[in-house]
Amino acid sequence: MEKFKAEIAKKLNANASQISLYWKGRVGFYALLKANGIGKGDEVIIPAFTCVVVPNAIIYLGAKPVYVDVNKDTFNTTLNHIKEKVTTKTKCIVIQNTFGLSSEIEEIVEFAKEKEIVTIEDCTHGFGGSYNGKPNGVFADASFFSTQWNKPFSTGIGGFVFLKDKTISQQLSLVNEELALPSFKEKLMLGILIKARKFLLNPTTYWTLLKTYRFLSKKGIVVGSSSGEEITSVIMPKNYFKAFSKTQEKEGLRGLKKLDDLLETRRKNGLLFNQFLKNNGKTYVKEELYKNHSFLKLPVLVKDREVFKFRAEKASINLGDWFVSMIHPITKDFSNWELDDKEFPIAKEVSEKILNLDTDTKNPEKVITFLQENLNEIV
Ligand SMILES: Cc1ncc(COP(=O)(O)O)c(C=O)c1O
């Protein structure tokens, strides 16, 4: 796997020895928390607008997720919000790149350093993009990335960690020794899914395939993004702490070759869709944020999500659903995850209205026509 690590490291202006590979991004996050000795009685600050696997990893270790509201322009946390939540028990602050955008990251890292709090960048959406002229993911003590289906580049499912602060390298190596190897069946299934996606996925088949994949992965019939247990409980699934495989590496090396072109397409389409939203008085990404945005997805806020999704399906327009809940995809009863949704009005409101446009489309004009025809549905 050294070649893959070296290619990733190149993009981060780093060394291959600073990269560790995992079956999924969340597994890398868990490994980082564990290597930092985070456990019972510790608090970890995270955004109240994320994927449930983030609080899960914290809870699996016996620590407590402490949520922070997001800013309505960036959908990211701010230093001011974070400061309000820091206690003597805070051991780690997670700084998320959302949809390709990082914000206030240098300020948050500086604040955390003064307080001797570890910082981890959740860079699952940000690989290949940059923040203030440096690659996303190089600011915090460590960062984790995802290479799951819809991420900057894909290995089917997968993820990796970049360790900037080398003081915990040894601890991380020890933790990594516990990784189980994926089974032959899991690797085979993933290989088949990668091929099937390549040959079958297009705008006409998108919605049918998405629904089928989600159904099958929920039932545990195919390797999925999240197992049923991860969204119904906070007990660590038996098969969770797993290593990266050769099947993933092969696909990852192919993906990395195409990454620069893809980044350019995403940025071009993201800016085009955003300009349309701005011109029509809808919620849009502010111009001062463009330089730090890689537009993995372009968020749209809509009046009625079901109506908008139904129309998109009819028009064969791909739509993402990050994060249609504050701890996606959990929609009700957040008590297992110690989240009181009323405490975070912006994250709550945004998660009730958001959908996201794919920015890697080959036919951006069709998306613009769709938006034009459904302007009344957009907020
Ligand atoms: C913000 C965020 N963090 C973490 C993850 C977990 O990544 P992975 O699916 O590779 O475990 C995701 C997944 O989509 C995500 O959106």
The ligand as an SDF file (V2000), in Angstrom:
LIG
                    3D

 16 16  0  0  0  0  0  0  0  0999 V2000
  -18.7200   14.8280    7.8320 C   0  0  0  0  0  0  0  0  0  0  0  0
  -18.4440   13.3610    7.7610 C   0  0  0  0  0  0  0  0  0  0  0  0
  -17.6060   12.8280    8.6530 N   0  0  0  0  0  0  0  0  0  0  0  0
  -17.2940   11.5220    8.6220 C   0  0  0  0  0  0  0  0  0  0  0  0
  -17.8260   10.6810    7.6610 C   0  0  0  0  0  0  0  0  0  0  0  0
  -17.4350    9.2280    7.6580 C   0  0  0  0  0  0  0  0  0  0  0  0
  -16.7170    8.8170    6.5180 O   0  0  0  0  0  0  0  0  0  0  0  0
  -16.6980    7.2900    6.1140 P   0  0  0  0  0  0  0  0  0  0  0  0
  -18.0140    6.9930    5.4580 O   0  0  0  0  0  0  0  0  0  0  0  0
  -15.5610    7.1160    5.1590 O   0  0  0  0  0  0  0  0  0  0  0  0
  -16.5290    6.5110    7.3520 O   0  0  0  0  0  0  0  0  0  0  0  0
  -18.7130   11.1840    6.7290 C   0  0  0  0  0  0  0  0  0  0  0  0
  -19.3040   10.2560    5.7690 C   0  0  0  0  0  0  0  0  0  0  0  0
  -19.8690   10.4530    4.8160 O   0  0  0  0  0  0  0  0  0  0  0  0
  -19.0300   12.5650    6.7530 C   0  0  0  0  0  0  0  0  0  0  0  0
  -19.8660   13.1150    5.8620 O   0  0  0  0  0  0  0  0  0  0  0  0
  1  2  1  0
  2  3  1  0
  2 15  2  0
  3  4  2  0
  4  5  1  0
  5  6  1  0
  5 12  2  0
  6  7  1  0
  7  8  1  0
  8  9  2  0
  8 10  1  0
  8 11  1  0
 12 13  1  0
 12 15  1  0
 13 14  2  0
 15 16  1  0
M  END
$$$$
